[in-house]
Amino acid sequence: MTWFKVDDSFAMHPKSVGVGNAALGLWVRAGAWSAQQLTDGYVPQHMVPALGGRPSDAKRLVDAGMWE
C-alpha cells in the first residue's frame, strides 16, 4: 500500500480555494489513484471521468498550476 500525503494547510491554500470543490475532489482522487497504480503522478486523460471528474475540472487544475 502506498500513501498520498496532503498537507494540513491544503484546504485553505489560495489555489485549492480558487479551483473549487469539484476540481479539488478530482485532484485528491487522482492522487490516490496514481499512488495506488504507481504511476508517479501521471493520470491518463481517460481516467478523469472514471475518477468522477469532468474535462473542465482538469482544465481548472492545469490553469491553477496544480496539474501539468
C-alpha positions as protocol buffer text, in pm:
chain_id: "A"
residue {
  index: 1
  type: MET
  ca { x: 0 y: 0 z: 0 }
}
residue {
  index: 2
  type: THR
  ca { x: 131 y: 341 z: -92 }
}
residue {
  index: 3
  type: TRP
  ca { x: 39 y: 676 z: 58 }
}
residue {
  index: 4
  type: PHE
  ca { x: -69 y: 1002 z: -94 }
}
residue {
  index: 5
  type: LYS
  ca { x: 6 y: 1279 z: 151 }
}
residue {
  index: 6
  type: VAL
  ca { x: -191 y: 1603 z: 168 }
}
residue {
  index: 7
  type: ASP
  ca { x: -62 y: 1895 z: 376 }
}
residue {
  index: 8
  type: ASP
  ca { x: -293 y: 2018 z: 653 }
}
residue {
  index: 9
  type: SER
  ca { x: -295 y: 2367 z: 501 }
}
residue {
  index: 10
  type: PHE
  ca { x: -411 y: 2235 z: 162 }
}
residue {
  index: 11
  type: ALA
  ca { x: -782 y: 2306 z: 213 }
}
residue {
  index: 12
  type: MET
  ca { x: -735 y: 2681 z: 253 }
}
residue {
  index: 13
  type: HIS
  ca { x: -445 y: 2734 z: 13 }
}
residue {
  index: 14
  type: PRO
  ca { x: -539 y: 3001 z: -245 }
}
residue {
  index: 15
  type: LYS
  ca { x: -500 y: 2755 z: -533 }
}
residue {
  index: 16
  type: SER
  ca { x: -726 y: 2500 z: -362 }
}
residue {
  index: 17
  type: VAL
  ca { x: -991 y: 2757 z: -285 }
}
residue {
  index: 18
  type: GLY
  ca { x: -967 y: 2900 z: -636 }
}
residue {
  index: 19
  type: VAL
  ca { x: -1028 y: 2576 z: -827 }
}
residue {
  index: 20
  type: GLY
  ca { x: -1340 y: 2478 z: -634 }
}
residue {
  index: 21
  type: ASN
  ca { x: -1454 y: 2157 z: -471 }
}
residue {
  index: 22
  type: ALA
  ca { x: -1521 y: 1954 z: -787 }
}
residue {
  index: 23
  type: ALA
  ca { x: -1169 y: 2007 z: -919 }
}
residue {
  index: 24
  type: LEU
  ca { x: -1022 y: 1951 z: -573 }
}
residue {
  index: 25
  type: GLY
  ca { x: -1208 y: 1622 z: -545 }
}
residue {
  index: 26
  type: LEU
  ca { x: -1060 y: 1516 z: -876 }
}
residue {
  index: 27
  type: TRP
  ca { x: -713 y: 1619 z: -758 }
}
residue {
  index: 28
  type: VAL
  ca { x: -740 y: 1407 z: -443 }
}
residue {
  index: 29
  type: ARG
  ca { x: -893 y: 1105 z: -614 }
}
residue {
  index: 30
  type: ALA
  ca { x: -640 y: 1124 z: -897 }
}
residue {
  index: 31
  type: GLY
  ca { x: -354 y: 1149 z: -650 }
}
residue {
  index: 32
  type: ALA
  ca { x: -476 y: 845 z: -457 }
}
residue {
  index: 33
  type: TRP
  ca { x: -531 y: 651 z: -780 }
}
residue {
  index: 34
  type: SER
  ca { x: -186 y: 745 z: -905 }
}
residue {
  index: 35
  type: ALA
  ca { x: -28 y: 630 z: -580 }
}
residue {
  index: 36
  type: GLN
  ca { x: -218 y: 301 z: -594 }
}
residue {
  index: 37
  type: GLN
  ca { x: -119 y: 240 z: -956 }
}
residue {
  index: 38
  type: LEU
  ca { x: 241 y: 355 z: -902 }
}
residue {
  index: 39
  type: THR
  ca { x: 224 y: 598 z: -1194 }
}
residue {
  index: 40
  type: ASP
  ca { x: 442 y: 862 z: -1024 }
}
residue {
  index: 41
  type: GLY
  ca { x: 169 y: 1124 z: -1056 }
}
residue {
  index: 42
  type: TYR
  ca { x: 71 y: 1052 z: -1414 }
}
residue {
  index: 43
  type: VAL
  ca { x: -305 y: 1035 z: -1470 }
}
residue {
  index: 44
  type: PRO
  ca { x: -416 y: 946 z: -1823 }
}
residue {
  index: 45
  type: GLN
  ca { x: -690 y: 1162 z: -1968 }
}
residue {
  index: 46
  type: HIS
  ca { x: -932 y: 870 z: -1992 }
}
residue {
  index: 47
  type: MET
  ca { x: -920 y: 834 z: -1612 }
}
residue {
  index: 48
  type: VAL
  ca { x: -1064 y: 1181 z: -1546 }
}
residue {
  index: 49
  type: PRO
  ca { x: -1429 y: 1072 z: -1584 }
}
residue {
  index: 50
  type: ALA
  ca { x: -1359 y: 739 z: -1414 }
}
residue {
  index: 51
  type: LEU
  ca { x: -1242 y: 938 z: -1111 }
}
residue {
  index: 52
  type: GLY
  ca { x: -1559 y: 1147 z: -1111 }
}
residue {
  index: 53
  type: GLY
  ca { x: -1410 y: 1448 z: -1285 }
}
residue {
  index: 54
  type: ARG
  ca { x: -1501 y: 1648 z: -1592 }
}
residue {
  index: 55
  type: PRO
  ca { x: -1265 y: 1792 z: -1851 }
}
residue {
  index: 56
  type: SER
  ca { x: -1341 y: 2138 z: -1709 }
}
residue {
  index: 57
  type: ASP
  ca { x: -1219 y: 2024 z: -1365 }
}
residue {
  index: 58
  type: ALA
  ca { x: -893 y: 1902 z: -1516 }
}
residue {
  index: 59
  type: LYS
  ca { x: -855 y: 2233 z: -1701 }
}
residue {
  index: 60
  type: ARG
  ca { x: -905 y: 2427 z: -1379 }
}
residue {
  index: 61
  type: LEU
  ca { x: -626 y: 2225 z: -1216 }
}
residue {
  index: 62
  type: VAL
  ca { x: -394 y: 2285 z: -1511 }
}
residue {
  index: 63
  type: ASP
  ca { x: -477 y: 2657 z: -1520 }
}
residue {
  index: 64
  type: ALA
  ca { x: -407 y: 2685 z: -1146 }
}
residue {
  index: 65
  type: GLY
  ca { x: -70 y: 2512 z: -1181 }
}
residue {
  index: 66
  type: MET
  ca { x: -183 y: 2210 z: -978 }
}
residue {
  index: 67
  type: TRP
  ca { x: -154 y: 1974 z: -1279 }
}
residue {
  index: 68
  type: GLU
  ca { x: 63 y: 1967 z: -1586 }
}
